[in-house]
Structures are given as structure tokens and as C-alpha cells.
Amino acid sequence: MKKQNALPAYILIGIGIFFLLRQLKLPIITDFYSWQTIIIIIGLALLIHSYTSKSYHNLFSGSILLGIGIHLHGIQHYDFWIDHWAVYPLIIGIAFLVRRTKVKQGLFPGVILTVVSILLIFSVSLPPWLDWVYQVIDTLEQFWPVVLILIGLYLLMKRK
């Protein structure tokens, strides 16, 4: 029998542990006393719930929340953290790949988003024969909202 309250229970346990550790003021984890940690906790709760209930519809959203929480935490607390817009499509690509492990869908968009994001993140040190990538990146940076709108419209029309 599936427990209907498992997801809220995981979230409440995680947030309760967060606030308990915050009240204890342990010096080792003071960097984690932030709102980014709440996003990480919710993402972890979604992932734990997906795996324990064998209902994998929350894998994608849990992976995205966990990835965004870790990224925002890294930006705020670590000087070496990469602060590039292509990290967000990378997180989405990884979420597709995580979901692919159980649902068997999303391999193509996951691989494409991951490869393109890694290429964009490290595009400052491309070899000369890939100079065309800089022109594509400039165009994408200028028109990425239009691309998002077109993808959204395509997804709306595809469902009919």
C-alpha cells in the first residue's frame, strides 16, 4: 500500500532537520544556513520519494531543484564556482538523464542539452577550428527568449 503522505513527510523531516541544525549552530555547517538549502532539501525529498515509492514522475523536478539549489549555493559560498548561464540547461539535461534511468524517456534531449551546455561553459578555450561556435553562441544569447517561446508553442501544439 502506498503512503499518500510520504512526500510531505520527507519535506517536513528535511526542513525540521535544517532548522534543528540551525538552532544548534554547529560551526561546520554554517554555510548551509540559507534559502538555497531549502531548495536542496525539497529536491532531495522529491528524489527520495520517487525512488522509495517507485513512482518516478518526480525524478525530473527533484533533479532540477537539487541542481539549482546546489548551483545557487555554490555561487554564493565558493569563489571557484562557475557562474555561467549555460549551467541551467546543463542541470535540465542532467535531470533528463536521471529520469531516463527509470522512465526510459528523454535520452536525446538530455544528451543534447548536456553536451551543448558543457560546450558553452567551456567555450572560452575552444580551438580555432571551432570559431563558428562563438557566432552561434552570440546569436543564441541574443535570441534565447524567442527560442524558449518557440519550444513552448511546439510543446503546446504537440499535445493536441
Secondary structure, 3 states (H helix, E strand, C coil): CCCCCHHHHHHHHHHHHHHHHHHHCCHHHHHHCCHHHHHHHHHHHHHHHHHHHCCHHHHHHHHHHHHHHHHHHHHHHCCCCCCCCCHHHHHHHHHHHHHHHHHCCCHHHHHHHHHHHHHHHCHHHCCHHHCHHHHHHHHHHHHHHHHHHHHHHHHHHHCC
